[in-house]
């Protein structure tokens, strides 16, 4: 191998090593900044919180709401800027041809006088002059100046600023309200996915029981202990379970897609599946009480908390403040406006800054609207109507939220009371099925009785599954009704 080839090989190897090291550093940096995701053995509360925060970071509706709030912030900055002076540069260069003129008969006035003087003096010392025609438009003209304007008094500026500030507060509250709904939807969707998965598992276990029952009945029929109709009955029961299982698997897949849709992820992205027991429902309820800081889920405490926490009420408060500012803005039409204007520049046929070219002009401008056909009075009446509507809407929303809290709390109490009953129902159904299974093996009961015992067991397990996740869903509804998520909102404004 030549020296050139050896150097090229060494250079390529060095570049490859450097590229690998760079990739390793980038990978390590990305891993260090990645959000830790709870494992399958993490508590249910931790898994749900991680999914909720994931949805808050990636949800597209929240991104739209954040953009709306950023727009409102820019509008507020624009309204505040009206307090500051404005400086503008204006430049104009004109070329004119023709136009009106002023005829000045200077010749007709002076020439007789000059003729008389020449006669007296005996000479022609005074020449005659021609009449003059002066153009109103100069053939060439430029006007370049800086204009400084400063509002001294304008009631519209403060009202517009307050209206923009209320609009920003309303946009932020609207985003918070949307975030609360997304939190609720994420929790409910994830609980439904867990419920669908557990339902699928129950049906898969039921399918194994149905297959075992078919094998037993086929064996009993082969030994001449039962008639063939019992075999057909066991086969029909097996097919029924298989068909139900197909639907359950489809429901689970759709539930997974919806969870990933909320967090803007591919629909087939795997989801953590922590073990869920009745104790996890109690832990979720206790976690909610701890976040409230009350340690209890009493209705008076929850109602007071909801009024202070719900973003929808904050949004309506902002709408009321915007209506008040709009009323002030309408009243400003009846007040004068005073501003200072200063122009400084150069004017003439050519660009120059001599004493004949430059100028400074300062003005105080007062404007007072005396009459405009009653439009200002109509605008004030409309602003007052908007304010009255905003106050009534806020009072109505508060009543609805209080009713929502009461209904959610009732749902939680009923669901929590049903968990123990559902568990005891499963235990009783298990006991009855074990007895029916032994009797079937001994040929002491018919097939209908055994299938009925199996169906009772399946229904009891499905009922416990429905009750458990229904309780978790009612807790999510209660948390949404209380608005407890507002304090954890990430920063989104620039």
C-alpha positions in Angstrom: 0.0 0.0 0.0 1.4 3.4 -1.0 2.0 6.3 1.5 -0.9 8.3 -0.1 -3.3 5.4 0.3 -2.2 4.9 3.9 -2.8 8.6 4.7 -6.2 8.6 3.0 -7.2 5.5 5.0 -6.0 7.0 8.3 -7.8 10.3 7.5 -11.0 8.4 6.7 -10.7 6.3 9.9 -10.2 9.4 12.0 -13.3 11.1 10.4 -15.4 7.9 11.1 -14.2 7.8 14.8 -15.0 11.6 15.2 -18.5 11.1 13.7 -19.1 8.1 16.0 -18.0 10.1 19.0 -20.2 13.1 18.0 -23.2 10.8 17.6 -22.6 9.3 21.0 -22.4 12.7 22.6 -25.6 13.8 20.9 -27.3 10.6 22.0 -26.2 11.0 25.6 -27.3 14.6 25.6 -30.7 13.6 24.3 -31.0 10.9 26.9 -30.1 13.3 29.6 -32.8 15.8 28.6 -35.5 13.2 27.8 -38.5 13.0 30.1 -38.4 10.0 32.3 -41.3 7.7 31.7 -42.6 5.5 34.4 -42.2 1.8 34.0 -44.9 -0.9 34.0 -44.5 -1.4 37.7 -45.0 2.2 38.5 -48.1 3.2 40.5 -51.2 4.1 38.5 -51.2 7.7 39.7 -47.7 8.2 38.5 -48.4 6.7 35.1 -51.5 8.8 34.6 -49.7 12.0 35.6 -46.9 11.3 33.1 -49.5 10.8 30.3 -51.3 14.0 31.3 -48.1 16.0 31.2 -47.2 14.4 27.9 -50.5 15.6 26.5 -50.0 19.1 27.8 -46.6 19.3 26.0 -47.7 17.9 22.7 -51.4 18.5 22.2 -52.1 20.5 19.0 -55.2 22.2 20.4 -53.1 23.5 23.3 -50.6 24.8 20.8 -53.3 26.7 19.0 -54.5 28.2 22.3 -51.0 29.2 23.1 -50.6 31.0 19.8 -53.9 32.8 20.5 -52.6 33.9 23.9 -49.3 35.1 22.3 -51.4 37.1 19.8 -53.2 38.8 22.6 -49.9 39.6 24.3 -48.8 41.3 21.1 -52.0 43.3 21.0 -51.5 44.4 24.6 -47.9 45.6 23.7 -49.4 47.5 20.8 -52.0 49.2 23.0 -49.3 50.2 25.6 -47.2 51.7 22.8 -49.8 54.4 22.2 -48.6 56.1 25.4 -45.2 56.6 23.9 -44.3 59.4 21.3 -44.2 58.5 17.6 -41.5 59.7 15.3 -42.0 59.6 11.5 -39.9 60.7 8.6 -41.7 62.2 5.6 -39.9 63.1 2.3 -41.5 64.6 -0.8 -40.0 65.8 -4.0 -42.3 67.4 -6.6 -42.0 68.4 -10.3 -44.8 70.7 -11.6 -45.7 72.0 -15.1 -48.5 74.4 -15.6 -51.2 75.0 -13.1 -52.7 78.3 -11.9 -50.8 81.6 -11.9 -51.1 85.0 -10.3 -50.7 87.9 -12.8 -49.0 90.9 -11.3 -49.1 94.0 -13.5 -45.9 95.5 -12.3 -45.0 96.9 -15.8 -48.3 98.7 -16.1 -47.7 100.2 -12.6 -44.1 101.2 -12.9 -43.5 101.9 -16.6 -45.3 105.3 -16.6 -43.4 106.4 -13.6 -40.1 105.3 -15.1 -41.0 107.2 -18.4 -41.7 110.4 -16.5 -38.4 110.0 -14.5 -36.5 109.5 -17.8 -38.0 112.6 -19.3 -37.1 114.7 -16.2 -33.6 113.3 -16.1 -33.1 113.6 -19.8 -32.0 110.1 -20.3 -33.0 106.4 -20.1 -31.8 105.5 -16.7 -35.0 103.6 -15.8 -35.7 100.7 -18.1 -39.2 99.5 -18.6 -40.3 96.3 -16.9 -42.7 93.5 -18.0 -45.8 92.4 -16.3 -45.2 89.3 -14.1 -47.1 86.0 -14.1 -46.2 83.9 -10.9 -46.9 80.2 -10.9 -48.6 78.9 -7.7 -46.8 75.5 -8.2 -43.0 75.6 -8.2 -41.4 73.8 -11.1 -39.3 71.9 -8.5 -39.9 71.5 -4.8 -38.9 69.2 -1.9 -40.2 68.9 1.6 -38.4 66.6 4.0 -39.2 66.7 7.7 -39.4 64.7 10.9 -42.7 64.6 12.7 -42.9 63.9 16.5 -46.3 63.4 18.0 -47.1 62.8 21.7 -50.6 62.3 23.1 -51.1 64.5 26.1 -54.6 63.4 26.9 -56.7 60.7 25.3 -59.1 58.6 27.4 -59.2 56.0 24.6 -55.7 54.9 25.2 -56.1 53.7 28.8 -59.4 52.0 28.0 -57.9 50.2 25.0 -55.0 49.1 27.1 -57.3 47.7 29.8 -59.4 45.9 27.1 -56.3 44.3 25.6 -55.0 43.2 29.1 -58.4 41.6 29.7 -58.2 39.9 26.4 -54.9 38.5 27.3 -56.2 37.3 30.6 -59.1 35.7 28.9 -56.9 33.9 26.3 -54.7 32.5 29.1 -57.8 31.4 31.0 -59.2 29.8 27.9 -56.0 27.9 27.4 -56.2 26.7 31.0 -59.8 25.6 30.5 -58.7 23.7 27.4 -55.8 22.1 29.4 -58.3 21.0 32.1 -60.5 19.4 29.5 -57.5 17.7 27.9 -56.4 16.4 31.3 -59.9 15.0 31.9 -60.0 13.5 28.4 -56.6 11.9 28.8 -57.4 10.4 32.1 -60.8 9.1 30.9 -59.3 7.7 27.6 -56.5 6.0 29.4 -58.9 4.4 32.0 -61.1 3.2 29.1 -58.1 1.7 27.5 -57.1 -0.1 30.7 -60.7 -1.2 31.1 -60.8 -2.5 27.5 -57.6 -4.4 28.1 -58.8 -6.0 31.3 -62.1 -6.9 29.6 -60.2 -8.5 26.8 -58.2 -10.5 29.4 -61.4 -11.6 31.1 -62.8 -12.7 27.8 -59.6 -14.6 26.9 -59.8 -16.4 30.2 -63.5 -17.1 29.5 -62.5 -18.4 26.1 -60.1 -20.9 27.7 -63.0 -22.1 30.0 -65.3 -22.5 27.0 -62.7 -24.5 25.2 -62.1 -26.7 28.2 -65.8 -27.2 28.5 -66.0 -28.2 24.9 -63.2 -30.7 25.4 -64.9 -32.2 28.5 -68.2 -32.5 26.8 -66.6 -34.1 23.7 -64.9 -36.6 26.1 -68.2 -37.3 27.9 -70.0 -37.8 24.6 -67.3 -40.2 23.4 -67.7 -42.2 26.5 -71.5 -42.3 26.0 -72.3 -40.3 29.1 -74.1 -37.3 27.4 -76.1 -36.7 24.3 -74.6 -34.7 21.3 -76.8 -31.7 21.9 -74.7 -30.8 24.9 -71.6 -30.8 22.7 -73.3 -28.5 20.2 -74.3 -26.2 23.1 -70.7 -26.0 24.4 -69.5 -25.3 20.8 -72.1 -22.5 20.4 -71.0 -21.0 23.7 -67.4 -21.1 22.6 -68.2 -19.3 19.3 -70.2 -16.7 21.2 -67.2 -15.9 23.4 -64.9 -15.8 20.4 -67.1 -13.2 18.7 -67.3 -11.1 21.8 -63.6 -11.2 22.2 -63.1 -9.9 18.6 -65.2 -6.9 19.5 -63.3 -6.3 22.8 -59.9 -6.4 21.0 -61.2 -3.8 18.5 -62.4 -1.5 21.3 -59.0 -1.8 23.0 -57.2 -0.8 19.8 -59.5 2.2 19.2 -59.1 3.3 22.8 -55.3 3.1 22.4 -55.5 5.2 19.2 -57.6 7.9 21.0 -55.1 8.1 23.9 -52.2 8.7 21.5 -54.3 11.2 19.5 -54.7 13.3 22.6 -50.9 13.4 23.1 -50.2 13.8 19.4 -48.4 10.5 19.1 -48.6 7.7 16.5 -51.8 5.7 17.1 -50.0 2.4 17.6 -47.5 3.7 20.2 -47.5 1.3 23.1 -48.9 2.5 26.4 -47.8 1.5 29.9 -50.1 -1.0 31.6 -49.6 -0.9 35.4 -51.4 -3.4 37.6 -54.7 -1.9 38.8 -56.4 -3.0 42.0 -59.2 -1.6 44.2 -56.5 -0.1 46.4 -55.3 2.1 43.4 -58.8 3.7 43.2 -58.6 4.6 46.9 -55.0 5.9 46.4 -56.3 8.1 43.5 -59.0 9.5 45.7 -56.6 10.2 48.5 -54.2 11.9 46.0 -56.9 14.2 44.8 -57.7 15.2 48.4 -54.1 15.9 49.1 -53.7 18.1 46.0 -56.7 20.1 47.2 -54.9 20.7 50.5 -58.2 19.9 52.4 -57.7 16.2 53.1 -61.4 15.7 52.6 -63.9 15.6 49.8 -66.8 17.4 51.5 -69.2 19.2 49.2 -68.9 22.7 50.8 -65.1 22.6 50.7 -65.1 21.4 47.1 -67.7 23.9 46.0 -65.6 26.8 47.4 -62.5 25.4 45.8 -64.1 25.0 42.4 -65.3 28.7 42.3 -61.7 29.8 43.0 -60.0 27.4 40.7 -62.0 26.9 37.5 -60.4 28.6 34.5 -63.8 29.0 32.9 -64.8 31.4 35.6 -61.5 33.3 35.3 -62.2 33.5 31.5 -65.6 35.0 32.2 -64.1 37.4 34.7 -61.7 38.5 32.0 -64.7 38.9 29.6 -66.4 41.1 32.2 -63.3 43.2 32.6 -63.1 43.6 28.8 -66.7 44.7 28.8 -66.0 47.3 31.5 -63.0 48.6 29.5 -65.2 48.7 26.4 -67.7 50.8 28.2 -64.9 53.2 29.2 -63.8 53.3 25.6 -67.3 54.2 24.5 -67.4 57.0 27.1 -64.1 58.3 25.8 -65.8 59.4 22.7 -67.4 62.2 24.7 -64.1 63.5 26.0 -61.5 65.8 24.2 -58.2 64.7 22.8 -55.1 66.7 23.1 -51.7 66.0 21.4 -48.4 67.8 20.8 -47.0 67.7 17.3 -43.5 69.0 16.3 -42.3 69.1 12.6 -38.6 69.9 11.8 -37.1 69.6 8.4 -36.0 71.3 5.2 -38.1 72.8 2.4 -37.3 74.5 -0.9 -36.5 74.0 -4.5 -33.3 72.1 -3.7 -32.1 70.0 -0.8 -30.4 72.3 1.7 -30.1 73.2 5.3 -29.5 76.9 5.1 -31.6 79.5 7.0 -34.0 79.8 4.1 -34.5 76.0 3.9 -34.8 74.6 7.4 -37.9 75.1 9.6 -39.4 74.0 12.9 -43.2 73.9 13.5 -44.7 73.0 16.9 -48.5 72.6 17.3 -51.0 71.7 20.1 -53.8 69.8 18.5 -57.2 69.7 20.3 -60.0 67.6 19.0 -63.5 67.4 20.5 -66.3 65.5 18.9 -69.4 67.8 19.2 -72.0 65.7 17.2 -72.0 62.6 15.1 -75.6 61.7 14.8 -75.9 59.8 18.1 -73.4 57.1 17.1 -71.4 57.6 20.3 -74.5 57.3 22.5 -75.5 54.1 20.7 -72.0 52.7 21.1 -72.1 53.4 24.9 -75.5 51.6 25.2 -74.1 48.6 23.3 -71.1 48.4 25.6 -73.4 48.5 28.6 -75.4 45.7 27.2 -72.3 43.6 26.6 -71.2 44.1 30.2 -74.6 43.1 31.6 -74.5 39.9 29.5 -71.0 39.1 30.7 -72.0 39.4 34.3 -75.1 37.2 33.8 -73.1 34.6 31.9 -70.5 34.5 34.7 -73.2 34.0 37.4 -74.9 31.2 35.3 -71.5 29.5 34.8 -70.8 29.5 38.5 -74.2 27.8 39.2 -73.5 25.2 36.6 -70.0 24.5 38.0 -71.5 24.1 41.5 -74.0 21.6 40.1 -71.2 19.8 38.2 -69.2 19.5 41.4 -72.2 18.0 43.3 -72.9 15.5 40.5 -69.3 14.5 40.2 -69.0 14.0 44.0 -72.2 11.9 44.0 -70.7 9.8 41.2 -67.5 9.3 43.2 -69.3 8.3 46.3 -71.6 5.8 44.5 -68.7 4.3 42.6 -66.5 4.0 45.7 -69.4 2.3 47.6 -69.9 -0.2 44.7 -66.3 -1.4 44.5 -66.5 -3.6 47.6 -69.9 -5.0 46.4 -68.5 -5.8 43.0 -65.5 -7.6 44.6 -67.8 -9.8 46.8 -69.9 -10.6 43.8 -66.9 -11.9 42.0 -65.9 -14.1 45.0 -69.4 -15.5 45.1 -69.5 -16.2 41.4 -66.1 -17.9 41.6 -67.3 -20.2 44.3 -70.5 -21.1 42.4 -68.5 -21.8 39.2 -66.0 -24.1 41.0 -68.9 -26.2 42.4 -70.6 -26.2 38.9 -67.3 -27.3 37.3 -67.0 -30.3 39.7 -70.7 -31.3 39.1 -70.2 -31.1 35.4 -67.2 -33.4 35.6 -69.3 -35.8 37.5 -72.2 -35.5 35.1 -74.5 -34.2 37.8 -75.7 -31.0 36.1 -76.8 -30.3 32.5 -74.9 -28.0 30.1 -77.2 -25.1 30.5 -76.6 -24.9 34.2 -72.8 -25.0 33.7 -72.8 -22.3 31.0 -75.1 -20.2 33.2 -72.6 -20.5 36.0 -69.7 -19.5 33.7 -71.7 -16.6 32.3 -72.5 -15.3 35.8 -68.8 -15.5 36.6 -67.8 -13.5 33.5 -70.5 -10.9 34.1 -69.3 -10.5 37.7 -65.7 -10.0 36.6 -66.7 -7.6 33.8 -68.9 -5.7 36.4 -65.9 -5.4 38.8 -63.8 -4.1 35.9 -66.5 -1.6 34.9 -67.0 -0.5 38.5 -63.3 -0.1 39.2 -62.5 2.0 36.1 -65.8 3.8 36.4 -64.7 5.0 39.9 -61.4 6.2 38.4 -63.3 8.0 35.6 -65.6 9.7 38.1 -62.5 10.9 40.1 -61.2 12.4 36.8 -64.6 14.1 36.3 -64.5 15.5 39.9 -60.9 16.8 39.4 -62.0 18.5 36.2 -65.0 20.0 38.0 -62.7 21.4 40.7 -60.1 22.9 38.3 -57.2 21.6 40.4 -54.7 21.6 37.5 -54.4 25.4 37.0 -51.3 25.8 39.2 -49.3 23.3 37.2 -49.6 25.1 33.8 -46.3 25.4 32.0 -45.1 28.8 30.7 -46.0 29.3 27.0 -45.9 33.0 26.3 -42.7 34.5 24.7 
